[in-house]
């Protein structure tokens, strides 16, 4: 028996539907309706969150209420205008008040960055940008500041950033270092604008080129060089390959073929499959692309599974003659929704952890590779050997947390093979059978990874006669990507595997500005002398803390900041500070920067913490019940706590094995520091190691003729500088 919602029942016309029609057309009259899906994303026919009303028990005649169905007379009683007017006005006013209160609370939550799914776009092109700056795309919150331009948090960020900048620039609290005081003000302004998204984060990245020359910190020429370097080309090469994978839909075909081999896929296996796939794809693709590739697939599959569960529940109710078919249908629907939420969280957690394992996975890894002090020593291969074991262990921890929360008590039998076959047929109707394009793109992706892995060996082959390296990871990234434009497509005659319109539509060019802005801040630290002051302040702390404790403190602080704000803004602001602190304190820069970079990948608690979280939150609108803040918190908090306990030990161990982070300030870092460091043949004990020579950081504020050793001893730098005095 179909009972329409109260608001719909008060319409002008109400159709009478027989019990037989209900049984044939829809299995239940309660819970979300999920019959059919669109080709674009599998969105249910009924809008998100829309549910049919619970059954109304009919009374005699029309006393059952507006739109109630009289089962005895098999007729529908409509509400007249008089009966509507006789409704109690108090209930109506109370309902309106509660509705307004709920809207106000939702907007308040959005204003303090507790992002809701309904505030985000679902179209992939807009979602790519919303993933890195969700506040800018939140259109439902109150924006009472600056003629409706800013939310509350943006207004606070603007006041805080401008206030701090003016304070540092005008008061010059760093005595004897006016340029460093001005740079500190610029850093505070940029950090606040990044964290609070006062303006788009990509435009915030242009503030260094606009401010540093006017404040007499650095020249426009030097600052501009930070915005285009080998890291920028590494981003270009890897993103082009990611776009090609999206175009040919190879990852989705692979996972469908794998799942079809299992027949009926149980919830635990389904969660493991998607997490492993997200983790594996993030090794080769950036995490934003992974989330965009997999989240629509999860939603399509679970919508189909939910439809099947509703059909089964309705059939069982009809066969048993149970009148409580609504309860059974609602129960089945909620169980599938719960599993769908677990799968989406598995995609974002697996992608974030997998992106940690490679230099091209997470955006924070790009920032690390671009920092001048360590860029010569960070390659795709050695980063993989360092981070892959950490990532592998953490993805198992994430699976365990999600299994306990979503699978252990799950009453869903799984996804039947017929659902998988239907989904595969739907996919092939759009993408067609496997083509030569998919095979070639897959081979080029493997070639790119092979070049990354063999890069350290190939570097020894391509050198100048003086032993200088001719190639680095930027070449390995761009060479296979260029072949995408040289090989003709079998599906699109007359076009290449990848076309420029596809690149223009899908490439996130703003990421290049974001990385450049971070490197420009690092340049300003060095030019202004702020790096010297930061190092002096951090020296005592670094000197007296054991390496493990130091890494633990850094990871906890950075992880908490990234959870509250965003991993991109925190990585861009923190890494230049740590690099400068390491140089001035004369400690191995990787001992400070590695734990900070790893910590920016452990962002599981809030939706706004990482681009992956934002994407799955937005895409979950296509489920009958979207993800909520509490879904992230209940799974993210225990996972974050466990990773903060285990990861520091792993970072310390792998850092010593791969990068020798336990050793003193290395020669390659001193060479990268240029005129800011000299290698002095002075024996001594440095961080518990007996050395015959060591780094000596030049003190530019003392004329450049004096340098400082690790133990804070000042020595004459003139004998150690080629060509005489500095």
Long-range contacts (C-beta under 8 A, 24 or more apart in sequence): 1-29, 1-55, 1-69, 1-71, 2-29, 2-69, 3-29, 3-52, 3-53, 3-54, 3-55, 3-56, 3-67, 3-68, 3-69, 4-52, 4-53, 4-67, 5-52, 5-53, 5-67, 6-53, 6-65, 6-66, 6-67, 8-67, 9-66, 9-67, 9-68, 9-78, 9-79, 10-66, 10-67, 10-79, 10-84, 14-67, 14-76, 14-78, 16-74, 16-75, 16-76, 23-314, 23-318, 26-314, 27-310, 27-311, 27-313, 27-314, 27-315, 27-329, 28-310, 28-313, 28-314, 28-317, 28-325, 28-326, 28-328, 28-329, 29-55, 29-326, 30-54, 30-55, 30-326, 30-329, 30-330, 31-310, 31-326, 31-329, 31-330, 31-332, 31-333, 31-624, 32-306, 32-333, 32-624, 32-625, 34-303, 34-306, 34-307, 34-310, 34-624, 35-307, 37-300, 37-303, 37-304, 39-430, 41-122, 41-296, 41-299, 41-300, 41-619, 41-622, 42-296, 42-299, 42-300, 42-303, 42-304, 42-622, 43-299, 43-303, 43-622, 44-303, 44-622, 44-623, 44-624, 46-624, 48-117, 48-118, 48-621, 48-622, 48-623, 48-624, 48-625, 48-626, 49-624, 49-625, 49-626, 50-624, 51-624, 54-326, 55-326, 106-140, 107-140, 107-141, 107-142, 109-629, 110-138, 110-140, 110-141, 110-151, 111-141, 111-142, 111-151, 111-152, 111-153, 112-152, 112-153, 113-153, 113-606, 113-608, 114-606, 114-629, 115-606, 115-607, 115-608, 115-614, 115-617, 115-629, 116-140, 116-628, 116-629, 117-617, 117-618, 117-620, 117-621, 117-626, 117-627, 117-628, 118-621, 118-626, 120-614, 120-617, 120-618, 120-621, 121-618, 122-618, 122-619, 122-621, 122-622, 124-292, 124-506, 125-505, 125-506, 127-292, 127-614, 127-615, 127-618, 127-619, 128-288, 128-292, 128-506, 128-508, 129-508, 129-510, 130-614, 130-618, 131-288, 131-291, 131-611, 131-612, 131-614, 131-615, 132-201, 132-202, 132-288, 132-363, 132-508, 132-510, 132-511, 132-514, 132-566, 132-568, 132-611, 133-197, 133-200, 133-201, 133-202, 134-197, 134-607, 134-608, 134-614, 135-196, 135-197, 135-608, 136-197, 136-200, 150-198, 153-196, 153-197, 154-196, 154-197, 154-198, 156-196, 157-192, 157-193, 157-195, 157-196, 157-197, 157-198, 158-192, 158-193, 158-196, 158-198, 160-192, 160-196, 161-188, 161-189, 161-190, 161-191, 161-192, 161-193, 161-196, 161-198, 162-189, 164-188, 164-189, 164-192, 165-189, 169-215, 174-530, 174-533, 176-701, 177-528, 177-529, 177-530, 177-532, 177-533, 177-701, 179-215, 179-216, 179-217, 179-527, 179-528, 179-529, 179-530, 180-528, 180-529, 180-530, 180-532, 180-533, 182-215, 182-216, 182-217, 182-528, 183-212, 183-215, 183-217, 183-524, 183-525, 183-527, 183-528, 183-530, 184-530, 186-211, 186-212, 186-215, 186-217, 186-521, 186-524, 187-521, 187-524, 187-525, 187-530, 187-573, 187-577, 190-517, 190-521, 190-573, 191-569, 191-573, 194-566, 194-568, 194-569, 194-572, 194-573, 195-565, 195-566, 195-569, 195-570, 195-573, 196-565, 200-510, 201-510, 201-514, 201-568, 201-569, 202-510, 202-511, 202-513, 202-514, 203-513, 204-517, 205-510, 205-513, 205-514, 205-515, 205-516, 205-517, 205-518, 205-520, 205-572, 206-513, 206-517, 207-517, 208-517, 208-520, 208-521, 208-523, 208-524, 209-520, 212-520, 212-524, 212-527, 217-524, 217-527, 217-528, 218-523, 218-524, 218-527, 218-528, 222-523, 222-527, 223-520, 223-523, 223-524, 225-523, 226-516, 226-517, 226-519, 226-520, 226-522, 226-523, 227-512, 227-513, 227-516, 227-517, 227-519, 227-520, 228-512, 228-516, 229-370, 229-519, 230-375, 230-472, 230-473, 230-474, 231-366, 231-369, 231-370, 231-375, 231-474, 231-515, 231-519, 232-512, 232-515, 232-516, 233-474, 233-477, 233-478, 234-359, 234-360, 234-366, 234-369, 234-473, 234-474, 234-477, 235-360, 235-366, 235-511, 235-512, 235-515, 236-477, 236-478, 236-481, 236-512, 237-448, 237-474, 237-476, 237-477, 237-478, 237-479, 237-480, 237-481, 238-285, 238-286, 238-360, 238-448, 238-477, 238-481, 239-286, 239-289, 239-507, 239-508, 239-511, 240-481, 240-484, 240-498, 240-503, 240-507, 241-284, 241-285, 241-441, 241-444, 241-445, 241-448, 241-477, 241-480, 241-481, 241-484, 242-285, 242-286, 242-289, 243-289, 243-498, 243-502, 243-503, 243-506, 243-507, 244-441, 244-444, 244-445, 244-484, 244-497, 244-498, 245-285, 245-289, 245-293, 245-441, 245-445, 246-289, 246-292, 246-293, 246-506, 247-441, 247-497, 247-498, 247-502, 248-435, 248-437, 248-438, 248-441, 248-497, 249-427, 249-431, 249-438, 250-438, 250-441, 250-442, 251-277, 251-281, 251-293, 251-294, 252-293, 252-294, 252-297, 252-427, 252-431, 253-427, 253-431, 253-434, 253-438, 255-294, 255-297, 256-297, 256-420, 256-423, 256-424, 256-427, 257-424, 259-415, 259-420, 260-417, 260-420, 260-421, 260-424, 263-417, 264-413, 264-414, 264-415, 264-416, 264-417, 265-414, 265-415, 265-420, 266-413, 266-414, 267-339, 267-342, 267-406, 267-407, 267-410, 267-412, 267-414, 268-403, 268-407, 269-414, 270-339, 270-343, 270-414, 270-415, 271-342, 271-343, 271-346, 271-399, 271-402, 271-403, 271-406, 271-407, 272-399, 274-298, 274-343, 274-346, 274-347, 274-350, 275-346, 275-347, 275-349, 275-350, 275-395, 275-398, 275-399, 275-402, 276-350, 276-395, 277-350, 278-346, 278-347, 278-348, 278-349, 278-350, 278-351, 278-354, 279-350, 279-351, 279-353, 279-354, 279-391, 279-395, 280-354, 281-351, 281-354, 282-350, 282-351, 282-352, 282-353, 282-354, 282-355, 282-357, 282-358, 282-361, 283-354, 283-357, 283-358, 283-361, 283-449, 284-358, 284-360, 284-445, 284-448, 284-449, 285-361, 286-355, 286-360, 286-361, 286-362, 286-363, 287-351, 287-352, 287-354, 287-355, 287-361, 287-362, 287-610, 287-611, 287-612, 288-508, 288-611, 288-612, 288-615, 290-347, 290-351, 290-354, 290-355, 290-612, 291-347, 291-348, 291-351, 291-611, 291-612, 291-615, 291-616, 291-619, 292-615, 294-347, 294-351, 295-344, 295-347, 295-615, 295-616, 295-619, 295-620, 296-619, 296-622, 298-340, 298-343, 298-344, 298-347, 299-340, 299-344, 299-619, 299-620, 299-622, 299-623, 300-423, 300-426, 301-415, 301-419, 301-420, 301-423, 302-336, 302-339, 302-340, 302-343, 302-623, 303-622, 303-623, 303-624, 304-419, 304-422, 304-423, 305-336, 305-339, 305-412, 305-415, 305-419, 306-332, 306-333, 306-336, 306-337, 306-340, 306-624, 308-416, 308-418, 308-419, 309-333, 309-335, 309-336, 309-412, 331-411, 332-412, 333-624, 335-410, 335-411, 335-412, 336-412, 337-623, 337-624, 337-625, 338-406, 338-410, 339-406, 339-407, 339-410, 339-412, 340-620, 340-623, 341-406, 341-620, 341-623, 341-625, 341-627, 341-631, 342-402, 342-405, 342-406, 342-407, 344-616, 344-619, 344-620, 344-627, 345-402, 345-406, 345-616, 345-627, 345-631, 345-632, 345-635, 346-398, 346-399, 346-402, 347-612, 347-616, 348-610, 348-612, 348-613, 348-615, 348-616, 349-395, 349-398, 349-402, 349-604, 349-635, 349-639, 350-395, 350-398, 351-612, 352-601, 352-602, 352-603, 352-604, 352-610, 352-612, 352-613, 353-391, 353-394, 353-395, 353-398, 353-601, 354-391, 354-395, 355-601, 356-387, 356-390, 356-391, 356-394, 356-598, 356-601, 357-384, 357-387, 357-388, 357-390, 357-391, 357-392, 358-383, 358-384, 358-387, 358-452, 359-383, 359-384, 359-452, 359-473, 360-477, 362-567, 362-600, 362-601, 363-511, 363-514, 363-515, 363-567, 363-568, 363-571, 363-611, 364-567, 364-568, 364-571, 364-575, 364-597, 364-600, 364-601, 365-597, 366-511, 366-515, 367-515, 367-518, 367-571, 367-572, 367-575, 367-597, 368-571, 368-575, 368-593, 368-594, 368-597, 369-473, 370-515, 370-518, 370-519, 371-519, 371-522, 371-575, 371-576, 371-579, 371-589, 371-593, 372-519, 372-522, 372-523, 372-526, 372-579, 372-672, 373-579, 373-582, 373-583, 373-589, 373-669, 373-672, 373-673, 374-579, 374-589, 374-590, 374-593, 374-669, 374-672, 375-672, 376-668, 376-671, 376-672, 377-590, 377-659, 377-666, 377-668, 377-669, 379-452, 379-455, 379-456, 379-472, 379-473, 380-452, 380-453, 380-455, 380-473, 380-476, 381-452, 381-453, 381-454, 381-455, 381-456, 382-456, 382-658, 382-659, 384-452, 384-453, 385-654, 385-658, 386-594, 386-654, 386-655, 386-657, 386-658, 386-659, 387-598, 387-654, 389-650, 389-654, 390-598, 390-647, 390-650, 390-651, 390-654, 393-646, 393-650, 394-602, 394-643, 394-646, 394-647, 397-639, 397-642, 397-643, 397-646, 398-604, 398-639, 401-635, 401-638, 401-639, 401-642, 402-635, 405-634, 405-635, 432-491, 435-490, 435-491, 436-490, 437-489, 437-490, 437-491, 437-497, 440-487, 440-497, 441-484, 441-497, 444-480, 444-481, 444-483, 444-484, 445-480, 447-480, 448-476, 448-477, 448-480, 448-481, 451-476, 451-479, 451-480, 452-476, 452-477, 514-568, 514-572, 517-572, 518-571, 518-572, 518-573, 518-575, 518-576, 519-576, 521-572, 521-573, 521-576, 522-575, 522-576, 522-579, 522-580, 525-576, 525-577, 525-579, 525-580, 526-580, 526-676, 529-700, 529-701, 530-580, 531-579, 531-580, 531-581, 531-583, 531-584, 531-676, 532-580, 532-584, 532-697, 532-699, 532-700, 532-701, 533-584, 534-577, 534-580, 534-581, 534-584, 535-580, 535-581, 535-582, 535-583, 535-584, 535-585, 535-586, 535-697, 536-584, 536-585, 537-581, 538-581, 538-584, 538-585, 539-584, 539-585, 539-586, 539-712, 542-581, 542-585, 542-587, 542-592, 543-585, 547-591, 547-652, 547-661, 547-662, 548-648, 548-649, 548-652, 550-591, 550-592, 551-591, 551-594, 551-595, 551-648, 551-651, 551-652, 551-655, 552-595, 552-644, 552-648, 554-578, 554-592, 554-595, 554-596, 554-599, 555-595, 555-596, 555-598, 555-599, 555-602, 555-644, 555-647, 555-648, 555-651, 556-599, 556-644, 558-595, 558-596, 558-599, 558-600, 559-599, 559-600, 559-602, 559-603, 559-640, 559-644, 562-599, 562-600, 562-602, 562-603, 562-609, 562-610, 563-603, 563-604, 563-605, 563-606, 563-609, 563-636, 563-640, 564-606, 564-609, 565-608, 565-609, 566-603, 566-608, 566-609, 566-610, 567-600, 567-601, 567-603, 567-609, 567-610, 568-611, 570-600, 571-596, 571-597, 571-600, 582-665, 583-669, 583-673, 583-676, 583-677, 583-697, 584-697, 585-710, 586-664, 586-665, 586-694, 586-695, 586-696, 586-697, 586-708, 586-709, 586-710, 587-664, 587-665, 587-687, 587-710, 588-660, 588-661, 588-662, 588-663, 588-664, 588-665, 588-666, 588-669, 589-665, 589-669, 590-655, 590-659, 590-661, 591-655, 591-661, 591-662, 594-651, 594-655, 594-659, 594-661, 595-648, 595-651, 595-655, 598-647, 598-651, 599-647, 602-640, 602-643, 602-644, 602-647, 604-632, 604-635, 604-636, 604-639, 604-640, 605-632, 605-633, 605-636, 605-637, 605-640, 606-632, 606-633, 606-636, 607-632, 662-687, 663-687, 663-689, 664-689, 664-691, 664-694, 664-695, 664-710, 665-694, 665-695, 665-710, 666-695, 667-695, 669-695, 670-695, 673-697, 675-704, 675-726, 676-700, 677-707, 678-707, 678-717, 678-720, 678-721, 679-720, 680-707, 680-709, 680-715, 680-717, 680-720, 681-720, 682-709, 682-715, 684-709, 684-711, 686-710, 686-711, 696-720, 698-726
